[in-house]
Amino acid sequence: MTKRRRFLLKFFILDFLILFGVWLIGLTLLAKMARELPSPEQFTTRQVNQSTKIYDKTGQVLLYEIHGDEKRTVVPFDHIP
């Protein structure tokens, strides 16, 4: 085997090992992230804290909106454009 062929063979083997290592690390990270994702069932049963709204006696005019750290109002999916 010539020096050039030996060099190319070592180069391709090293290249393959590096690419395989990068692929293996990426696959491991992807599996770790996928394991930490919440299950889809948690999204439908999730309880969201909402603001307290105080209306006038007609129920039409919003007088106060009391909230702690978060100001939220739940909107049904059919009202989202």
N, C-alpha and C positions, 0 to 999 in steps of 0.2 A: 504494500500500500504506500502510495506516495505521501509526502508531507502535506501537500495541498488537500488530498482526499481526507487524510486523517484530521486536518484542521477543520474542514467543512463538516465532517461527521461529528466532531466534538461541538462545533458551533450549533448545529441543528439539534443535537441532544440537549445542550444547555438551554437553547431557545425553547424547546419543547417543555423542559422541566420548569422553566420560569413561567411560561404561559399556563401550564397545568397548576402551578402553585397559586397564581393569581386567580384562576378560575375556581379553585378549591376554596380560597379565602372568600371570594365573592359569594359562592354558594352557601358557605357557612354563615356569613352575615345576613344573607337573604332569609335563610331558615330561622335565624334568631329573631329577625324583625317580624317575620310572619307569625311566629309563636306568641309574640307580645301584642298582636292586634286583638281588639275586643271582638267577641262573637257578634254576629248580626242580630241575635235575639236581644242583646243588651240595648240596642238602639230603639226598639219598639217598646220596651218596658222601662225606659229611663224616665225618672222623675226630674223635671226641670223647675228650679225655683223661679217664681214669678214675682213681679212687683204687685203691691196692693194698690188698687185704684179706688178712689173715693169720688163718687159722682154726686151731683145735686139731686134734689128730690124727684126731678123728671127723669133722671137716668140718662140724660143726653149730654150734659156738660161735665167734663172731667175737672174736678176741683183740685185734687191732690193725687200724686203718685208717690207712694212710699216704697223705697227700696233700700237694701243694704249695700253690699259691694257691687251687686249686679242689677242692672235695670233691664228686665226681660219681659216680653209678652209673647205667649205662644200663639202662633199663627197656623191655622190648618193648611195642609198641603194644597187644597184646591183654591186657596186665596193667594198663593205665591205665583207671581207671573212666570 
